[in-house]
Structures are given as C-alpha cells and as structure tokens.
Amino acid sequence: MPLVFSRLIRLSAAFLLAVAAASAASAAETRLGLVISQTDYQGDLSKVTSAGQEADLIAHALTDTGFVVERQHDLTKAQLKDVLNDFRRRVDQAGPDAVAFIYYTGHGAQHPESGDSYLLGIDAELVTASDLAVYGLDMQTQRDGFAATRAKAIFLVFDACRNVPGLEGYKAAVKGLSRVEAAPDMLIAYATGLDDVAKEGVYAPVLAEEIERPGQKAEDAFAAAQRRVAGRTNRTQLPWTNNLLYNEFCFATCEKPAVAARPDPFELVMSGADLDAAFYSVYGAFGTATADIKAADEYGGAMETFDFTPAFAVKFNDFVALVSKGTNRDDAHVSVGRISAHYIKDGEIIGAWQDLGFGNGFGEPPDYSLRTGLLAYPTMMLQSGYTAQGYTVGSEQLIEITPDGPQVRAIVPTLEDTSGAVFGDQGVCTVEGTIKPHKTRQDAFLVDYQFTGPVKGEDRVVEYTLDPESGTYKSANPFPDDACAEITMPLDLLDEEGGGAETE
C-alpha cells in the first residue's frame, strides 16, 4: 500500500515517532534523558514561546546519541515534582553504569533574600517572595536527590534564567539563578551567567549541535557551547558551567572524525530581534501578519487568506532565511495551512517559497520538528500521513535550509500501524522508523526501523545516501512501506491493493 504525502487526516501524537535509542555507548551503559519545556505560564509570568522548540532540539540530540528520552511539557509544580522524582528513581535503579541528562527550559528564579533558586510550575502565581517556595521546586534539593543516585555521570542543564516580575516588597525584578554546586560525577550548566537573564532560543541550538559533535568529551561540548554563545551574543549572554565529572564520557563518540569540508557558517535563530526584523521585512508587521495567497490549481486556484507567524530563521554570511507558519482562515477540512520560506538580504526579499510545506487539512500548517546535526544545515522534518479504516501510515519529509534555498532531501516512511484494522485473529502490527545521523559519513543518514507491536517482523537499519545529481538522499534497499500489511492482511485484500502475490 503506497504512502500518501498530502493533506489528509492529521496523525495524533500517539502515532508519531517513538523514541528508539541506538548509541555509541557500550552495551552496559544506560543513557537516560528527561527534557522538560514550560511555555504556557499563568498570571504575570510571560510565556516562554521558544521553549518547545528548544527542548525538541535537545531531545533529538540526546536521542541521536543513544539516550532514551522522556519528553514533558507544561507541568504544574505538583506534576513537575512527580516527573523529576520518577526519573530520579529510574536513574538510581539503572545502577552505576547509568548516565542521566536533565534539561529544563522555562521560568526559574531566585529568592531575593535567601538566594535559593526555584524551577517554576506553569501554575505559578507570584505575588510575594514566599510564593516561590509554594509554586517552585528548590534546585538545591533536586541537585541533592540526583547526587544520591549511583549514576556514573549526571548532567543538570537549566535554560531557565528568565526575567520574573518584581515581587511585593521588592522593587527590582527577580533576575536569573544563583549558584548551585555540582556534586562529584555531575555537571551543572546554566544558559547564562549567575544572576543574569538568558535570551530565548540562543543556548539550546548551540548545545544540541555540540552534543552531536563526535570526537569531544562531554565537558568539552559544554565548553564549546559556552564560547559559541558568548561570541554569538557579543558577550551579552555568558553561559555558566560547574563541572565535577570524573568518569570519561562522550555524547557521540570519543573518536575524532576524519577531516571534512565544513559547510558555510550559519546561525539558527528562534526568537529575538533578528527573527522579528526578518519577519517584518517580509510581511511588514511584527508577531502576526495576514497574507492572501492563490491556492494551487489542485485545490481550486482561489485566493486564500492566511495568518502567518514566524517559526525560525537561519542567518548566513550576508543574508537571512526566514521560515514562517501560515494558518488558513478557512478551517474546512479541504483547506490547508502552509509553511513558507523567504530569503532576505539588506531588508529585501531575494527568494520566496510560499508553498514549502502543506498541512494535513483543517487550515493548519503541517506538524514538524527542527533538527540540527542530521544534515549540514538546519533541517525541518515535516510529518504527514493518513488513517483509513483503522490502518495508519506516516512519513517525514526532510527539508534542509541551505544557503542555496530550501532543499527537499528525502521523504522517509516512518510509521505503519494496523491497530484499527486487525483481521481475524491477527495481532496488531506497528513498525516505527527513527531518523538518526550517520556516525561515519557526512553525506548519509540512517533510519532505524523497529517492530514495536505484538506482531513482529525483521528490524533493520536503512542507510540513505546523498545522490549528487538529484541532491536528494536515497536508499539502495528501502524499508517496505507496507511491511505490516503484508504480514497481517489477508491475501485477497492485498491482491485488491495490488500488493499480493499472484496465485494460480
């Protein structure tokens, strides 16, 4: 059964990619990651709009380097406490060969008198200083809890140095976090210096790239991220790290790769003045803009109205690539949202791709994640697929934002699920593909296919390599997009679909 890569029924989160950990780690080593993003705060606390993207970048980098990652979003204080406690216990139970990585992005603040630092739940209502202890988790307590585990290495990364409004009785706003000392075999990192405020979307993209960079120890990855963020922000943001690691550990591999040509330098921007300026250059407005775009002939060719918001930008040497998300004001099933790209130089548009990606219907732009470290430049992973009579397939389209314009590099099948279309006494078949960087080749990536349901097939890893003529990545032996159907569907149904074997 062929995959359909167009607007149809949007896949639910349950059908998206499951975390699959492959790694350069030894067989005995257990790599566990917890990634938390806090966006939708209540009361006077500002929304941390880029937190989700920041966390996704870190989660992908950890997954690519062999971590089993738990991803959490928008937690109250009680939920945040439960999630951290459950994860700490799992780390402890994993024993002395465990490596734990905790990344938190959202609001954090220190008490104006005691100096104690807190991670804040999204239900935080801060009026007086005493509210910090009510709505926040004491970072020192969390440090002590993880220090008591038997893990060989623990990373506590707090991208939480946001500006919190002034509390009753204190004139100044509460800025940044106070020092929390690392325990032995622990590294603690802040996105910016002590008592300072971090910019959104600056630290995480750089750290994600360094995590995936082979040939360097973990502490060197954090040191490199420090230097790069300091240079990128003209030293207005200076990340802080406290390292007490004693066991050698590398995220990717400790073996240095062969020297290869580096891509043109670029900077990924997910928030701030540069993103706002690029968006204004295209749409003449900040934050949200309306644009009328002619639909493709296959969708009727009529003019449609979209509300666009900035997604991210990529800064190259002398121009900027802006990617924006457009929601169709007509939310009918047949109407699609879109993702557009514009390349801008000196405030002028030098290239435009209005239909870079289409949504799956109901006026919404497509679901996507953003990857760094997979290909040479930041890559969008657009998700699409369909569900028909309980049978679900899904794919990811890889779009690389290069200096020469956005490039569609591959369309990779990543999901097949028969849970709603079980025939007779056949069990449920689910196969999921996880896209990962290649460890030894810069012109290739891997897709790890795993049968995760009761019905099992042959798991395998598929290599996609760059075809210089077409500029796309291809596999000489692709994974079949109907593997589950061949296992579970009756032959007569497969014959109707054109996929069954001939019978006499």
Stockholm file with secondary structure:
# STOCKHOLM 1.0

chainA/1-504         MPLVFSRLIRLSAAFLLAVAAASAASAAETRLGLVISQTDYQGDLSKVTSAGQEADLIAHALTDTGFVVERQHDLTKAQLKDVLNDFRRRVDQAGPDAVAFIYYTGHGAQHPESGDSYLLGIDAELVTASDLAVYGLDMQTQRDGFAATRAKAIFLVFDACRNVPGLEGYKAAVKGLSRVEAAPDMLIAYATGLDDVAKEGVYAPVLAEEIERPGQKAEDAFAAAQRRVAGRTNRTQLPWTNNLLYNEFCFATCEKPAVAARPDPFELVMSGADLDAAFYSVYGAFGTATADIKAADEYGGAMETFDFTPAFAVKFNDFVALVSKGTNRDDAHVSVGRISAHYIKDGEIIGAWQDLGFGNGFGEPPDYSLRTGLLAYPTMMLQSGYTAQGYTVGSEQLIEITPDGPQVRAIVPTLEDTSGAVFGDQGVCTVEGTIKPHKTRQDAFLVDYQFTGPVKGEDRVVEYTLDPESGTYKSANPFPDDACAEITMPLDLLDEEGGGAETE
#=GR chainA/1-504 SS CCCCCSSCSCCCGGGSCCCCCCCSSCTTCEEEEEEEECCCCCTTSCCCTTHHHHHHHHHHHHHHTTCEEEEEESCCHHHHHHHHHHHHHHHHHHCTTEEEEEEEESCEEECTTTCCEEEECTTCCCSSTTHHHHHEEEHHHHHHHHHTSCCSEEEEEEECCCEECCCTTCCSCEESCCCCCCCTTEEEEESSCTTCCCCTTSHHHHHHHHHTCSSCCHHHHHHHHHHHHHHHTTTSCCCEEEECCCSCCCSSCSSCCCCCCCCCCCEEECSSHHHHHHHHHHHSSSSCEEEEEECCGGGTCCEEEEEEEEEEEEECSSCEEEEEEEEESCCSTTCCCEEEEEEEETTEEEEEEEEEEECSBTTBCCCEEEESSSSSSCEEEEEEEEEETTEEEEEEEEEEEETTEEEEEEEEEEEEECTTCCCTTCCCCEEEEEEEECSSCTTEEEEEEEECSSSCCCCEEEEEEEETTTTEEECSSCCCTTHHHHHHSCHHHHHHHTCSCCCC
#=GC SS_cons         CCCCCSSCSCCCGGGSCCCCCCCSSCTTCEEEEEEEECCCCCTTSCCCTTHHHHHHHHHHHHHHTTCEEEEEESCCHHHHHHHHHHHHHHHHHHCTTEEEEEEEESCEEECTTTCCEEEECTTCCCSSTTHHHHHEEEHHHHHHHHHTSCCSEEEEEEECCCEECCCTTCCSCEESCCCCCCCTTEEEEESSCTTCCCCTTSHHHHHHHHHTCSSCCHHHHHHHHHHHHHHHTTTSCCCEEEECCCSCCCSSCSSCCCCCCCCCCCEEECSSHHHHHHHHHHHSSSSCEEEEEECCGGGTCCEEEEEEEEEEEEECSSCEEEEEEEEESCCSTTCCCEEEEEEEETTEEEEEEEEEEECSBTTBCCCEEEESSSSSSCEEEEEEEEEETTEEEEEEEEEEEETTEEEEEEEEEEEEECTTCCCTTCCCCEEEEEEEECSSCTTEEEEEEEECSSSCCCCEEEEEEEETTTTEEECSSCCCTTHHHHHHSCHHHHHHHTCSCCCC
//
